[in-house]
Amino acid sequence: MKYYKVIGLVACIALVASCFLPWAHYPDLNKSFTGFFTEQNVYGKPGVAFTFFAVVSLVLIFINKLWAKRTLIFFAALNIGYLLKTYVIFTSCYKGYCPQKEYGLYCLIISSVVLLLVSFFPDIKLSDNEKKETDTAPVE
């Protein structure tokens, strides 16, 4: 993929930026929650975890080693898992009130999915030694 690093950089920046945008509006409280603000810190600060995933992923994108690309897939999958948990928590109804989903949550979803897709298509050239290490078929 020719623009692997640029797309990964943009996805990581969008992931961090989406943590500062409103994720859900709670009409009973008349407040919007973000990745770093919830009423009395009830839902914690998931923005910290998403920022960690974005920074680690950005570092792994710019390391041109095979182990870094494999680790990137692992961190991108963890990011998606944490995204699913966060989405359920922030959009679940309680006591008859259903929060309204805001644009920050959609930006978070899109940037996390793009980061996962980027991790599947790395732009790496293997040397002859690395190709021999990855071959598992016996040579006869």
N, C-alpha and C positions, 0 to 999 in steps of 0.2 A: 504494500500500500504506500503510495508515494507521499501522501500528506499525513502519515501516521502520527508523527510527533506534534504537528500543528493542531490536528483535530483533538488529540489527547490533551494538549495544553489548554485549548478552549473549553473542553469538557470539564477539566479540573477547576478552571477559573469559574465557570458557570455553576459548578457544584458548590464551591465555597460561597459565591455570591447569592445563590438561592437560599442559603441558610439565614441570610439577613432579611430576606423578603418575607411577607406574610404568607403563612401556610394555610391557616384556617381562621375563620371569623366565627366567634361564639356569640350569638345574639343575646343570650341571657346575661352575659357579662359585658357585652358591647366592647369586646377587645379582640384584637387579632393576635394570634400566636405565631411566633417565628421559631427558627431552630435554636435560638438562644434565649427566648422569652416565653414562659408559660406562667399562668396565674399561680402564684405561690410555689413555683417550680414543681408543679404536680407531674408534668411529663418529663422532667429533667431537661437536659440541654443536648439534644441529639446533634445539634450543629457542631459540637466539639468532635464527635465521632466522625461525622461526614468530612470535616476539615482534615482530620487525621488521615482518613482514607484517600482524600484528594492529594494531600502532600506526598504520602508514600507512593501513590500511583504515579504522580508526576516525576518523582525521582526514578522510579523503575522504568518509566517510558524512555528516559534519556540515557539509561545504562544499556550498552550494546552487548549484553551477554545473554546466553540462553536461559540461565537460571533466573535472571531478572524478568524475562518475558513470561516464564512459567509462574513466578511469584505474583506478577501483575494480574494474571488470570485469577489467582486465588483471592487477592485483595479486591478485585472487581466483583467477584462472586459474593464475598462477604459484604461488600457495599450494597449489593442488590438485596441480600437477605435482611440487612438492617433497614433498608428502604421499605421493604414490605412490612416489617414490624412497626416502623414509624408511621407509615401510611394508615395502618389499621388503628393505631392509637389516636392519631390526630383527627381521623374522619369518623370515628365511631359515635353513635348517638348515646346520650345518657339522660336519664330522667325526663324523657320526652323531648329533649332538645337535640337537634342535629346541626353540627357546625357546617358552615359553608366553606367549600374548598376554594382556596385562593391561588393566584397565579404562581406564587413561590413554590408551592407543592408540585405543580406541573413542571416547572423548570427543574426542580430536584429530580423528578422521575426521568425526564428527557436526558439530563446530563449524566445520570447514573447508567442509563441504558446505553448511551453513546460511549461512555467509558468502558462498559463491558464489551461492546462490539469492537472498540479499538483494541482491546486486549486480545481478542481472537485473531487479529490480522496484523501481527507485528512486521515491521520492515527490518529484517535481520538477514545477514548473509553468513552462512556457516562456513567455517574453514574446513579443510580436509580432516583434521584431528577431531573436530566436533561432530562431523558427519559420521566418523567411525564410531564414536562413543554413543551416538543415538541409534545406530543400527543394531537391532536385536536379533536379526536372522543369522543363523550360523553359516559360515562360509565354507564351501566344500571344494 
